[in-house]
Amino acid sequence: MPKLKTYSVSTVLPEGSMAFTPIGDHEFVLDQPVTAGGTDKGPTPIDAFLSTISSCLGTISRIVAKQKGITLKKIEFNVSGEVDLDILLGRSEEGRAGFQSIKIEANLESPDLDDDGKMVFLQEVDRRCPVSETVLNGSSLDITLLEPIASS
């Protein structure tokens, strides 16, 4: 039987495009650039999304390396993808708003792995990374409307 852990966040946007998400002792702030009507006080949600992929792959790389006794001198992930701005900005309803594809370039330096070994290692990391696995296989989204809190 799987051991599941529920993660949850709550984000508020008091005004404008700045989104505040308290997470533990941290506050995650996302925004839009000034040219898009934001204040540029944080990365965009799209940039943050891509960084979650690279960050998850990196941290899972450390876990896998430690478990397998592999020395990793350097880990770097470059993640990129294209979205259709016409969909995002409401200028078109044809196509998808999401990434058409996502490209991940990995740079691993390890005295213990040749290029084939690095690819096997990265496949294991990708299989175990909840973020990249979600992107690859999808997860359902269930959006519901909360009842407003009555004011006194």
C-alpha positions as CSV (number, residue, x, y, z in Angstrom):
1,M,0.0,0.0,0.0
2,P,1.5,3.4,-0.9
3,K,2.4,5.9,1.8
4,L,0.8,9.1,0.7
5,K,1.5,12.6,2.0
6,T,-0.8,15.5,1.2
7,Y,0.8,18.8,0.3
8,S,-1.3,22.0,0.2
9,V,-0.8,25.7,-0.2
10,S,-3.1,28.7,-0.1
11,T,-2.3,31.7,-2.3
12,V,-3.9,35.2,-2.0
13,L,-3.8,38.1,-4.4
14,P,-4.9,41.1,-2.3
15,E,-4.7,43.4,-5.3
16,G,-2.9,43.5,-8.7
17,S,-0.9,40.6,-9.9
18,M,1.3,39.8,-6.8
19,A,0.5,36.4,-5.5
20,F,1.5,35.6,-1.9
21,T,1.8,31.9,-0.8
22,P,3.0,31.3,2.8
23,I,4.8,28.0,3.0
24,G,6.1,27.1,6.4
25,D,8.4,29.9,7.5
26,H,8.7,31.3,4.0
27,E,6.6,33.5,1.8
28,F,6.6,32.6,-1.9
29,V,5.9,35.8,-3.9
30,L,5.1,35.6,-7.6
31,D,4.3,38.5,-9.9
32,Q,4.2,39.7,-13.4
33,P,6.7,42.1,-15.1
34,V,5.8,45.8,-15.2
35,T,5.2,45.4,-19.0
36,A,2.4,42.9,-18.2
37,G,0.8,45.1,-15.5
38,G,2.7,43.7,-12.5
39,T,5.3,45.2,-10.2
40,D,8.1,42.7,-10.9
41,K,8.5,41.8,-7.2
42,G,8.9,38.1,-8.0
43,P,9.2,35.6,-10.8
44,T,6.2,34.9,-13.0
45,P,4.2,31.7,-12.3
46,I,5.5,30.3,-15.6
47,D,9.1,30.8,-14.6
48,A,8.4,29.4,-11.1
49,F,6.8,26.4,-12.6
50,L,9.9,25.6,-14.7
51,S,12.1,26.2,-11.7
52,T,10.1,23.6,-9.7
53,I,11.0,21.0,-12.4
54,S,14.7,21.8,-12.3
55,S,14.8,22.1,-8.5
56,C,12.9,18.8,-8.0
57,L,15.2,17.0,-10.4
58,G,18.2,18.4,-8.6
59,T,17.1,17.5,-5.1
60,I,16.0,14.0,-6.2
61,S,19.4,13.7,-7.9
62,R,21.1,14.2,-4.5
63,I,18.8,11.6,-2.8
64,V,19.4,9.0,-5.5
65,A,23.2,9.7,-5.6
66,K,23.4,9.3,-1.8
67,Q,21.4,6.1,-1.9
68,K,23.6,4.6,-4.6
69,G,26.9,5.9,-3.3
70,I,27.5,8.1,-6.4
71,T,29.6,11.2,-6.1
72,L,28.1,14.2,-7.9
73,K,30.4,17.1,-8.2
74,K,28.0,19.3,-10.2
75,I,24.3,19.2,-11.0
76,E,22.7,21.7,-13.3
77,F,19.4,21.6,-15.1
78,N,18.3,24.0,-17.8
79,V,14.5,23.9,-18.4
80,S,12.7,25.7,-21.2
81,G,9.4,25.5,-23.0
82,E,7.1,27.6,-25.1
83,V,3.5,28.7,-24.4
84,D,1.1,30.3,-26.8
85,L,0.8,34.0,-25.7
86,D,-2.3,34.5,-27.8
87,I,-4.1,31.9,-25.6
88,L,-2.6,33.3,-22.4
89,L,-3.7,36.9,-23.3
90,G,-7.2,35.8,-24.5
91,R,-6.5,36.8,-28.1
92,S,-7.3,33.3,-29.4
93,E,-9.2,30.2,-28.3
94,E,-7.4,27.9,-30.8
95,G,-4.8,25.6,-29.2
96,R,-3.5,25.1,-25.7
97,A,-2.4,27.6,-23.0
98,G,0.1,25.1,-21.6
99,F,3.6,24.3,-22.7
100,Q,3.8,22.7,-26.1
101,S,6.8,20.8,-24.9
102,I,9.4,21.2,-22.2
103,K,13.1,20.7,-22.8
104,I,15.4,19.7,-20.0
105,E,19.2,19.9,-20.4
106,A,21.2,18.2,-17.7
107,N,24.8,18.7,-16.8
108,L,26.1,16.1,-14.3
109,E,29.8,15.9,-13.3
110,S,30.6,12.6,-11.6
111,P,33.7,10.5,-11.5
112,D,31.5,7.5,-11.0
113,L,29.3,7.7,-14.2
114,D,30.1,7.6,-17.9
115,D,27.6,9.2,-20.3
116,D,25.4,6.0,-20.4
117,G,25.5,5.8,-16.6
118,K,24.4,9.4,-16.4
119,M,21.4,8.7,-18.6
120,V,20.4,5.7,-16.5
121,F,20.8,7.9,-13.4
122,L,18.7,10.7,-14.9
123,Q,16.0,8.3,-15.9
124,E,15.8,7.0,-12.3
125,V,15.7,10.6,-11.0
126,D,13.0,11.6,-13.5
127,R,10.9,8.5,-12.4
128,R,11.1,9.5,-8.8
129,C,10.6,13.3,-9.2
130,P,7.0,14.2,-8.4
131,V,7.1,17.4,-10.4
132,S,8.5,16.0,-13.7
133,E,6.4,12.8,-13.3
134,T,3.3,15.0,-12.9
135,V,4.2,16.9,-16.1
136,L,4.9,13.7,-18.0
137,N,1.8,11.8,-16.9
138,G,-0.6,14.5,-15.9
139,S,-2.8,14.7,-12.9
140,S,-6.4,15.7,-12.7
141,L,-7.3,19.1,-11.5
142,D,-10.6,19.5,-9.6
143,I,-11.6,23.2,-9.3
144,T,-14.4,24.0,-6.9
145,L,-15.8,27.3,-5.7
146,L,-15.6,27.9,-1.9
147,E,-18.6,29.4,-0.1
148,P,-17.9,33.1,0.9
149,I,-17.4,33.7,4.6
150,A,-20.3,35.7,6.0
151,S,-19.2,39.1,7.3
152,S,-20.7,40.4,10.6
